[in-house]
Amino acid sequence: MIATSTLEISAKAYRQNIRYIRSEIGPKPTISAVVKGNAYGHGIAQMVEIIEKAGIRHFCTFSSDEAWEVLEHSKRGSEIMILGMLHLEEIPELIRKGISFYVFDFERLQRAIDVSKEIGIHAKVHIEIETGFHRTGFDWNQREKLAEILLENQDQITIEGLCTHYAGAESVSNFVRVKNQIARYHEFKDFFNSKRIAFKIYHTACSAATLIFPETIMDMVRIGIAGYGFWPTKETFFAKLNSLPKGNKNPLRRLITWKSTIMSLKAVKTGEFVGYGNSYMALENIRLAIVPVGYGHGYSRMLSNQGMVLISGQHCQVVGTVTMNAIAVNVSKIKDLKIGDEVILIGKQGGKEITVASFSESTQQVNYEMLTRLPKDIPRIIIP
Ligand SMILES: Cc1ncc(COP(=O)(O)O)c(C=O)c1O
């Protein structure tokens, strides 16, 4: 089967990004690679291979289904940690397989303890605390009861980590909120230490916190977006600009290239409309290339009459509406095109580039959203 488009994933770019993160955090902290959302759209199977070859042995997933997928593809016995959803009935199997998970309420904690006792294997739990994100995490007023349960059951479960997540470390507008979160984290930590509860590791930082709030780098950092070569926001990039190596050259490299081919070529006369409705009328005689990628493949409808692709090293604009399976692009300025010629939706061709940022800007989507919407069934090919 040959798909209508392919995603190439550069292992070399990933290694470069990890080198940069390592240079920022120093030799000691563990890097956990965040592979939720199908590895930010890059493909869990491909990314597990790339990440382990880059020397990383720790993964974060959002949910248990993703954790099972990582386990299936992991060849180096890496640690897997679930940050969010799991079904309580899966806990015995997760414990047996050594998969660790966040605990943010008493029900999950109790179940982990009960199952550990029952099967005689320690659950590996990370205690998530509420510091201001207000999604998941034990509240400050639950700390006494939590400490009591943890102390009582220290011999039944492994209390792996104390963790939290910051509410927008990627923007200075959240500066006070993040600083307050850091302070609250330390209050929790001091409280648990005073009760002599020993956590094996402390971890709080995502990409933006790692880069902008170095005090959040503890025993482990949870790196998602930066590993895939994107700054969490432009602001994060500007904030780091002065300290960047080699004359401010961006040290992060995009892994992903999205390619398709020309499916059909067509001439349209002045005054004719292109595609559904009348959103685009040809103001002169034009030639179109039809590319078999549409919103069903993750190419947003918002890119109607706006998106750009590269063909023969030249920018060509999407004309008319993006349909479920195809777009039309204006190729009037390019000669000698034929069916099967390469089309770049994201990536470089002939010295020009379509970035994910440009893509996301015209759709009001953040990088994260655009990437994770890339359907799982587009083939991902690792480029070493
Ligand atoms: C708990 C947690 N840690 C780490 C990350 C990774 O964030 P980023 O991709 O910004 O590095 C996420 C992603 O949202 C998260 O939810």
The ligand as a MOL file (V3000), in Angstrom:
LIG
                    3D

  0  0  0     0  0            999 V3000
M  V30 BEGIN CTAB
M  V30 COUNTS 16 16 0 0 0
M  V30 BEGIN ATOM
M  V30 1 C 2.6400 16.6860 33.0440 0
M  V30 2 C 3.3780 17.0880 31.8100 0
M  V30 3 N 4.7200 17.0940 31.8300 0
M  V30 4 C 5.4340 17.4440 30.7380 0
M  V30 5 C 4.8210 17.8170 29.5580 0
M  V30 6 C 5.6620 18.1810 28.3680 0
M  V30 7 O 5.4600 19.5050 27.9790 0
M  V30 8 P 6.3000 20.1330 26.7790 0
M  V30 9 O 5.8490 19.4840 25.5340 0
M  V30 10 O 5.9240 21.5660 26.7960 0
M  V30 11 O 7.7270 19.8760 27.0610 0
M  V30 12 C 3.4330 17.8320 29.5090 0
M  V30 13 C 2.7460 18.2540 28.2800 0
M  V30 14 O 1.7650 18.8960 28.2360 0
M  V30 15 C 2.6820 17.4610 30.6680 0
M  V30 16 O 1.3480 17.4520 30.6610 0
M  V30 END ATOM
M  V30 BEGIN BOND
M  V30 1 1 1 2
M  V30 2 1 2 3
M  V30 3 2 2 15
M  V30 4 2 3 4
M  V30 5 1 4 5
M  V30 6 1 5 6
M  V30 7 2 5 12
M  V30 8 1 6 7
M  V30 9 1 7 8
M  V30 10 2 8 9
M  V30 11 1 8 10
M  V30 12 1 8 11
M  V30 13 1 12 13
M  V30 14 1 12 15
M  V30 15 2 13 14
M  V30 16 1 15 16
M  V30 END BOND
M  V30 END CTAB
M  END
